Amino acid sequence: MKKTINKKIIFLFAMGLYTLAAGQSYFYLEKEMVGTTIGHRGKYAAIPRNENTGVHALVLSKGNIFYGGTQAMTGRSAWLFEGDVEKKDVYKVSCLKDKISGQSIITCLEYDAATSTVYGSTRNLRQGVWLPEFDFQEVTTNYSRDANKEKDVRPPAGHLFTFTSIEKVIDLGVAQEGEGVYSFVLYKPVNAIYGITDHWKLFKFDLKTKKSKIFVDLSPEDPVDGRSRFRFFGEKLIVDNKGNIWGTGLNGQFFTIDVQKDSMQYHEVFLPSIRGREQIGGVQSWVLASDGTIYGGTRADGILFSFDPEKKTCKNFGKPNYSSGMPGISVNKFGLLYMLAGTRDDKVHFMGFDLNGHNYIDFGIPHFNVPAASYWWRAYQLGPCFLYKDSVLVIGEDDRDGHVLFVATERKLPKQQRLQE
């Protein structure tokens, strides 16, 4: 009897392992990649390694030139850098402290083609115990203030800035007192910047008057105990083909910003999420495709989705891998999505998704050659990304020694198991 029970237990355990492996199988394919480092001294870089040079923002500007911004440790300054996609190189760097002091993270960069100008934003890591940090890329929980007010230390407020050359940065001033900036969009019709602070407040910055105002506070204090409710919201805004500004709020609900009234309107459409985790959802990254469709990834669950802003419908494409988070996403004209899926704790994977065949492919953790430094490197923490001419994916490594990766992309992905419709 005991032998029979033991055999059954062994059989069930083996079947469980088989089911787990079958349900989570991936096709790994090493890709040929080339990288350039911005974390060492030398002819190919000039940022000291101890500055913590993780790449936190990237933007493609005119032609093949791109710009990036780093995240430094608390108390040190962020850096700007300039590179060339065609040459696969970063050739110019500039420390932000010489232009705007006390800023440790460059959070967002946006290029205005009409004026050949780059706009940027910053924030700082919180010090002391003013608000607890959470694992979602240093996202605050908006949970509660510490009882000992003397321990509450607000970091320096985030700034907005602009430049046509990284040596000539123009400080536009504080985006909002006591607030850092997660991200923003440049909205030229009203000559303003709309953004999200790191305490979930929507602000408008008038580029003419250089004045800023909060027009929506997404996390009001609870009138009962004066504490902020436990809430999470999307870190990003995006402008669709019709000029509407979109974001996600409480429980992943989509909203638009009325630029005439400086107000926010919720719509009856929500982000996909794992049941019971809706309240910690939110967009971590998204991109606008040429046909007007928006593709993105959620921060809490790492779910890939598409959103039709005209029909106001959202489609769930599922989780590409085990972990939460999707810090980067890009789409090309061949219907291929490229994602950076994962978090700091789980190691970010470089992945692809075929919008036509509905199949994923996991390219694994990037392993690339750095010719200027004569070594190979495996990147575990990946940050922002963008596509160049639908053929080269440029990825920023958001780690201690920041690298920029250049990956050749295809017109097709290898076949993989289809999603269930």
Backbone torsions as a table, in degrees:
resi	resn	phi	psi	omega
1	MET	NA	-46.1	-178.5
2	LYS	-65.2	-39.1	178.7
3	LYS	-63.4	-40.1	179.6
4	THR	-63.0	-43.1	178.9
5	ILE	-63.2	-44.0	179.4
6	ASN	-61.8	-40.5	178.2
7	LYS	-62.8	-40.8	179.2
8	LYS	-64.3	-41.4	179.7
9	ILE	-63.4	-45.4	179.2
10	ILE	-62.1	-42.6	179.9
11	PHE	-62.6	-46.1	-179.7
12	LEU	-64.1	-40.0	178.7
13	PHE	-63.3	-43.6	178.9
14	ALA	-64.3	-41.9	178.6
15	MET	-64.5	-36.3	178.2
16	GLY	-63.6	-43.4	177.3
17	LEU	-64.3	-40.0	-179.8
18	TYR	-64.5	-44.0	179.8
19	THR	-63.2	-43.1	179.1
20	LEU	-61.3	-45.0	-179.3
21	ALA	-66.0	-40.4	-178.9
22	ALA	-68.6	-38.8	-177.5
23	GLY	-72.5	-22.6	-175.8
24	GLN	-118.9	28.6	-178.0
25	SER	-74.9	142.8	178.7
26	TYR	-134.2	155.2	176.2
27	PHE	-102.6	112.2	-178.3
28	TYR	-92.5	138.1	179.4
29	LEU	-143.8	113.7	177.0
30	GLU	-70.1	131.4	179.3
31	LYS	-107.6	150.7	175.0
32	GLU	-77.2	122.5	-175.9
33	MET	-132.0	151.3	175.3
34	VAL	-125.6	137.8	-179.8
35	GLY	-130.2	161.8	173.0
36	THR	-131.2	138.6	-176.3
37	THR	-96.8	146.3	172.3
38	ILE	-117.1	13.8	-174.9
39	GLY	-109.0	14.2	178.8
40	HIS	-134.4	157.4	173.8
41	ARG	-79.1	156.7	178.2
42	GLY	138.6	-176.6	-175.9
43	LYS	-67.2	-21.0	-176.9
44	TYR	-98.3	-0.3	179.0
45	ALA	-170.1	167.2	-179.8
46	ALA	-147.9	17.2	179.8
47	ILE	-94.0	124.9	178.3
48	PRO	-59.5	140.5	-176.6
49	ARG	-63.6	-34.0	-176.1
50	ASN	-74.3	3.5	175.8
51	GLU	-82.4	-7.7	-173.9
52	ASN	60.2	87.5	-167.6
53	THR	-100.1	38.6	176.7
54	GLY	-61.0	136.0	-179.3
55	VAL	-82.3	119.3	-174.6
56	HIS	-110.5	-17.6	-178.8
57	ALA	-147.4	140.7	176.8
58	LEU	-140.1	146.8	174.5
59	VAL	-152.3	138.9	174.8
60	LEU	-87.7	131.5	-179.6
61	SER	-109.2	-135.5	-176.4
62	LYS	-73.9	131.3	177.2
63	GLY	64.5	-126.2	-177.3
64	ASN	-103.6	11.1	-179.6
65	ILE	-86.7	137.2	175.7
66	PHE	-133.7	159.5	179.2
67	TYR	-126.3	154.8	178.1
68	GLY	-145.3	163.2	177.4
69	GLY	-134.1	147.7	-175.2
70	THR	-106.8	169.0	173.1
71	GLN	-116.1	122.0	-180.0
72	ALA	-104.0	166.9	174.5
73	MET	-69.3	160.4	-179.5
74	THR	-56.3	131.7	179.7
75	GLY	94.5	-11.6	176.4
76	ARG	-110.7	167.4	-172.8
77	SER	-101.0	146.8	175.4
78	ALA	-73.8	162.6	-179.7
79	TRP	-124.0	149.8	169.1
80	LEU	-104.5	147.4	175.3
81	PHE	-142.6	159.1	-179.0
82	GLU	-126.5	139.6	-178.9
83	GLY	-143.8	176.0	-178.1
84	ASP	-128.3	119.5	-178.2
85	VAL	-65.7	-42.0	-178.1
86	GLU	-62.1	-39.6	-179.6
87	LYS	-86.3	-7.4	-178.3
88	LYS	51.7	55.5	-174.3
89	ASP	-150.6	151.1	168.1
90	VAL	-109.9	119.5	-170.3
91	TYR	-121.4	-1.4	-178.8
92	LYS	-147.9	135.0	178.4
93	VAL	-134.8	157.0	-180.0
94	SER	-152.9	130.0	-179.4
95	CYS	-78.6	132.9	-175.8
96	LEU	-72.3	-20.0	-175.9
97	LYS	-65.4	-23.0	178.2
98	ASP	-73.8	-16.9	-179.0
99	LYS	-112.7	-45.1	179.0
100	ILE	-135.0	111.0	-175.1
101	SER	-79.7	154.9	172.3
102	GLY	73.1	27.5	-179.3
103	GLN	-119.2	118.2	-173.2
104	SER	-101.2	-15.6	-178.8
105	ILE	-134.7	125.2	168.6
106	ILE	-90.7	110.7	-168.4
107	THR	-90.2	-30.0	-173.0
108	CYS	-154.6	141.5	174.7
109	LEU	-131.7	138.5	178.6
110	GLU	-139.5	136.2	-175.9
111	TYR	-102.1	130.5	175.4
112	ASP	-102.8	104.1	-175.3
113	ALA	-65.6	-30.0	-177.1
114	ALA	-64.4	-32.7	-177.7
115	THR	-116.4	2.7	-177.1
116	SER	53.9	40.5	-176.1
117	THR	-118.7	141.1	175.2
118	VAL	-104.9	133.3	175.0
119	TYR	-108.3	145.6	-177.9
120	GLY	-143.1	167.3	179.8
121	SER	-141.8	161.4	-178.6
122	THR	-137.3	162.7	168.2
123	ARG	-152.2	173.2	-179.0
124	ASN	-131.5	149.2	175.4
125	LEU	-68.1	141.9	-179.6
126	ARG	-72.0	147.7	179.3
127	GLN	-112.9	160.6	179.8
128	GLY	65.5	-142.2	-177.6
129	VAL	-130.4	37.2	-178.2
130	TRP	-61.4	-46.0	171.5
131	LEU	-139.4	137.8	179.1
132	PRO	-64.8	145.8	175.5
133	GLU	-87.2	154.1	176.9
134	PHE	-122.1	166.2	-173.2
135	ASP	-73.3	-16.4	-175.5
136	PHE	-76.1	77.2	176.6
137	GLN	51.9	47.4	177.2
138	GLU	66.7	29.0	-179.7
139	VAL	-79.6	134.3	178.8
140	THR	-75.1	147.4	178.2
141	THR	-82.8	-13.3	-171.9
142	ASN	52.5	38.5	-170.9
143	TYR	-79.3	-66.3	179.8
144	SER	-165.9	158.7	174.9
145	ARG	-83.1	155.4	178.5
146	ASP	-71.8	145.9	-178.1
147	ALA	-64.7	-31.9	179.7
148	ASN	-88.8	96.0	-173.5
149	LYS	-61.8	-26.7	-178.1
150	GLU	-68.9	-17.2	179.0
151	LYS	-87.5	-11.7	-178.4
152	ASP	-73.7	115.5	-178.4
153	VAL	-121.0	107.7	176.1
154	ARG	-76.8	134.0	175.6
155	PRO	-73.6	167.5	176.1
156	PRO	-57.5	144.6	-179.2
157	ALA	-65.8	150.2	177.3
158	GLY	-74.0	152.0	-178.9
159	HIS	-115.1	161.6	166.6
160	LEU	-110.0	144.5	-179.4
161	PHE	-148.2	169.5	179.8
162	THR	-145.3	156.6	176.1
163	PHE	-163.0	154.5	168.4
164	THR	-109.5	-15.5	173.8
165	SER	-143.4	138.4	-174.8
166	ILE	-66.9	-14.0	175.2
167	GLU	-82.4	-11.3	-176.1
168	LYS	-126.6	65.6	179.3
169	VAL	-80.5	132.6	177.5
170	ILE	-107.0	120.6	179.5
171	ASP	-79.7	119.0	177.8
172	LEU	-84.8	-10.0	178.3
173	GLY	108.4	-177.7	-178.9
174	VAL	-71.0	132.0	178.3
175	ALA	-66.9	-43.7	176.9
176	GLN	-163.3	132.1	-177.2
177	GLU	-57.3	132.6	177.3
178	GLY	76.2	7.0	-176.5
179	GLU	-127.4	145.8	168.2
180	GLY	-98.7	172.5	-178.3
181	VAL	-114.2	122.8	173.3
182	TYR	-75.2	-52.6	-179.0
183	SER	-162.8	171.7	-179.8
184	PHE	-155.4	167.5	169.7
185	VAL	-128.0	143.1	176.0
186	LEU	-88.2	122.6	-177.6
187	TYR	-119.2	93.6	-173.0
188	LYS	-66.5	-31.9	-179.3
189	PRO	-54.2	-30.9	177.8
190	VAL	-115.7	11.5	177.6
191	ASN	51.4	53.7	-176.7
192	ALA	-144.8	163.8	173.1
193	ILE	-112.1	130.5	173.9
194	TYR	-111.3	132.1	-175.4
195	GLY	-146.5	175.6	178.2
196	ILE	-119.5	129.2	177.1
197	THR	-84.6	169.3	-179.0
198	ASP	-78.6	5.5	170.3
199	HIS	-119.9	29.2	171.6
200	TRP	61.1	49.3	174.2
201	LYS	-120.1	136.2	177.2
202	LEU	-89.3	130.8	-178.8
203	PHE	-128.7	159.3	174.2
204	LYS	-123.5	130.3	177.8
205	PHE	-116.6	115.5	-179.9
206	ASP	-79.4	117.9	-176.0
207	LEU	-71.6	-19.7	179.5
208	LYS	-82.6	-49.4	-177.0
209	THR	-88.5	-13.9	-176.9
210	LYS	61.2	31.6	178.2
211	LYS	-111.2	145.1	-177.3
212	SER	-122.7	151.4	176.4
213	LYS	-148.4	146.6	172.5
214	ILE	-87.4	125.0	178.9
215	PHE	-112.7	-12.1	173.4
216	VAL	-146.6	129.8	172.7
217	ASP	-106.4	108.3	-175.3
218	LEU	-75.5	-13.8	-178.4
219	SER	-128.7	72.9	180.0
220	PRO	-66.7	157.0	179.2
221	GLU	-75.0	145.5	176.6
222	ASP	-70.5	123.0	-177.4
223	PRO	-65.3	-17.1	-177.3
224	VAL	-74.3	-51.4	-176.1
225	ASP	-121.9	6.3	176.0
226	GLY	71.9	14.4	-179.1
227	ARG	-103.5	150.7	175.8
228	SER	-73.5	137.3	179.9
229	ARG	-70.1	155.6	-179.6
230	PHE	-74.1	100.2	-175.4
231	ARG	-142.0	153.0	173.7
232	PHE	-132.9	149.4	180.0
233	PHE	-138.2	172.9	179.7
234	GLY	-67.9	145.7	-179.9
235	GLU	-89.4	-9.5	-171.7
236	LYS	-125.7	150.4	167.8
237	LEU	-114.3	158.9	178.8
238	ILE	-149.6	147.4	178.6
239	VAL	-106.7	126.6	-179.4
240	ASP	-84.8	-177.1	-176.5
241	ASN	-67.2	-19.2	179.3
242	LYS	-93.8	1.2	178.9
243	GLY	88.2	12.1	177.9
244	ASN	-86.3	138.5	177.5
245	ILE	-94.9	122.8	-177.8
246	TRP	-112.7	151.0	172.8
247	GLY	-154.3	178.3	175.4
248	THR	-125.9	139.0	-176.7
249	GLY	-115.2	-141.2	-176.4
250	LEU	-57.5	132.8	-179.7
251	ASN	59.5	24.0	177.5
252	GLY	74.3	21.8	-179.4
253	GLN	-79.9	133.5	-179.3
254	PHE	-73.5	144.0	174.8
255	PHE	-139.7	160.1	172.6
256	THR	-119.9	155.6	177.6
257	ILE	-104.0	126.5	175.1
258	ASP	-85.8	106.5	-174.9
259	VAL	-74.5	-16.3	178.0
260	GLN	-80.5	-38.6	-178.6
261	LYS	-101.6	-6.2	-174.2
262	ASP	50.6	57.1	179.8
263	SER	-137.2	173.4	-177.8
264	MET	-123.3	140.6	178.5
265	GLN	-127.3	124.2	176.1
266	TYR	-79.5	150.7	176.6
267	HIS	-123.3	155.0	-175.7
268	GLU	-80.8	59.8	175.5
269	VAL	-147.4	138.8	-172.1
270	PHE	-128.3	155.1	173.6
271	LEU	-68.3	148.4	172.5
272	PRO	-70.3	150.6	178.6
273	SER	-158.4	163.9	171.4
274	ILE	-73.3	137.7	-175.6
275	ARG	-55.2	131.1	179.6
276	GLY	92.9	-6.6	-178.6
277	ARG	-115.0	15.7	-177.6
278	GLU	-59.6	-36.0	-174.4
279	GLN	-71.6	-14.4	178.0
280	ILE	-110.8	16.8	179.3
281	GLY	-80.0	-179.3	180.0
282	GLY	149.4	153.2	178.8
283	VAL	-75.0	130.9	172.9
284	GLN	-100.8	-32.4	177.1
285	SER	-153.9	147.9	171.9
286	TRP	-158.5	163.3	-174.3
287	VAL	-145.7	146.7	179.5
288	LEU	-96.1	122.8	177.7
289	ALA	-83.9	165.0	-176.7
290	SER	-64.2	-26.1	179.9
291	ASP	-86.0	4.0	177.7
292	GLY	95.4	-8.6	178.0
293	THR	-75.6	142.2	177.3
294	ILE	-105.3	129.0	176.7
295	TYR	-115.1	141.6	-177.6
296	GLY	-157.7	177.1	178.1
297	GLY	-132.9	145.5	-178.7
298	THR	-90.8	150.4	-176.7
299	ARG	-77.4	-44.2	-173.2
300	ALA	-70.9	-40.0	-172.5
301	ASP	-117.6	-9.7	-178.1
302	GLY	65.7	37.5	-179.3
303	ILE	-91.2	134.2	175.7
304	LEU	-86.6	135.7	-179.2
305	PHE	-143.3	162.5	170.2
306	SER	-122.5	149.7	-178.8
307	PHE	-135.5	127.4	176.0
308	ASP	-98.4	104.2	-175.6
309	PRO	-67.5	-23.3	179.8
310	GLU	-78.6	-45.1	179.1
311	LYS	-85.1	-14.6	-177.1
312	LYS	58.5	50.9	177.5
313	THR	-125.3	144.7	-178.7
314	CYS	-123.5	132.4	-179.1
315	LYS	-115.1	135.3	-178.4
316	ASN	-94.6	119.9	176.6
317	PHE	-98.6	5.4	176.1
318	GLY	87.2	-178.1	179.4
319	LYS	-94.1	122.2	179.1
320	PRO	-70.6	-24.8	176.3
321	ASN	-152.5	-173.5	-173.6
322	TYR	-62.7	-41.8	-162.5
323	SER	-84.7	169.3	175.6
324	SER	-86.2	167.5	173.3
325	GLY	86.4	145.4	173.7
326	MET	-150.1	83.5	-172.7
327	PRO	-72.5	-8.7	-179.9
328	GLY	-154.6	146.0	178.5
329	ILE	-154.9	142.6	176.6
330	SER	-144.7	156.3	179.6
331	VAL	-136.0	141.0	177.9
332	ASN	-109.4	176.6	-175.3
333	LYS	-74.6	-8.3	179.8
334	PHE	-91.8	6.5	179.5
335	GLY	79.5	27.7	177.9
336	LEU	-111.3	129.8	174.6
337	LEU	-100.6	137.2	173.7
338	TYR	-117.9	129.7	-173.8
339	MET	-126.7	152.5	168.5
340	LEU	-110.6	104.1	-170.5
341	ALA	-111.5	124.3	178.1
342	GLY	136.5	-175.1	-179.4
343	THR	-131.8	179.0	178.4
344	ARG	-59.8	-37.6	-176.5
345	ASP	-76.3	-28.8	-172.2
346	ASP	-103.0	-2.6	-177.0
347	LYS	69.9	118.5	-175.2
348	VAL	-77.3	134.1	177.4
349	HIS	-104.0	143.4	173.3
350	PHE	-88.8	120.6	-172.6
351	MET	-133.0	160.3	177.3
352	GLY	-128.1	154.8	177.8
353	PHE	-142.3	128.0	179.7
354	ASP	-91.6	113.5	-178.4
355	LEU	-69.4	-21.0	179.9
356	ASN	-86.7	-46.2	-179.2
357	GLY	-92.1	-9.6	-178.9
358	HIS	55.5	48.1	175.7
359	ASN	-126.9	141.4	177.0
360	TYR	-93.3	157.6	166.4
361	ILE	-142.4	135.6	179.2
362	ASP	-102.1	112.2	177.5
363	PHE	-83.5	-0.1	176.0
364	GLY	79.4	-159.1	178.9
365	ILE	-89.5	122.5	-174.2
366	PRO	-54.9	133.1	175.1
367	HIS	-125.0	111.7	-169.2
368	PHE	-136.0	160.3	-179.2
369	ASN	-93.9	137.1	175.3
370	VAL	-113.8	90.6	-173.2
371	PRO	-56.7	-41.8	-175.8
372	ALA	-65.7	-27.6	-178.4
373	ALA	-102.5	-4.3	177.0
374	SER	58.4	47.3	173.5
375	TYR	-152.1	165.3	173.2
376	TRP	-102.9	150.6	-173.3
377	TRP	-140.4	140.8	173.8
378	ARG	-112.0	123.2	-174.0
379	ALA	-99.4	119.3	-178.1
380	TYR	-97.3	-25.1	-176.9
381	GLN	-117.9	109.7	-178.2
382	LEU	-111.0	146.3	-177.2
383	GLY	-117.9	-115.7	-176.1
384	PRO	-78.6	166.6	176.9
385	CYS	-156.1	160.7	172.3
386	PHE	-153.2	158.5	179.0
387	LEU	-100.6	140.1	177.9
388	TYR	-114.9	118.1	178.4
389	LYS	51.9	33.3	178.1
390	ASP	55.9	19.2	-175.4
391	SER	-133.6	-21.1	179.9
392	VAL	-129.5	124.4	175.3
393	LEU	-96.1	124.9	179.2
394	VAL	-104.1	123.6	-174.8
395	ILE	-123.0	138.7	174.3
396	GLY	-98.1	133.8	175.9
397	GLU	-90.2	119.8	-175.6
398	ASP	-98.0	66.1	-177.1
399	ASP	-135.3	-174.7	-176.2
400	ARG	-57.6	-48.6	175.3
401	ASP	-103.0	98.5	-175.6
402	GLY	-71.6	134.7	173.2
403	HIS	-123.4	158.3	169.8
404	VAL	-113.3	125.9	-176.8
405	LEU	-102.7	141.8	176.1
406	PHE	-120.4	116.8	-173.5
407	VAL	-121.3	124.2	175.5
408	ALA	-72.0	131.2	-179.0
409	THR	-106.7	165.4	-175.5
410	GLU	-113.0	177.1	173.0
411	ARG	-91.6	-18.6	-179.9
412	LYS	-138.5	154.5	172.4
413	LEU	-106.4	151.8	173.7
414	PRO	-59.0	151.4	-178.9
415	LYS	-63.8	143.4	178.3
416	GLN	-147.4	166.0	-176.9
417	GLN	-58.4	138.7	-176.5
418	ARG	-79.0	152.6	173.4
419	LEU	-74.5	149.2	175.5
420	GLN	-78.1	125.6	-178.8
421	GLU	-77.8	NA	NA
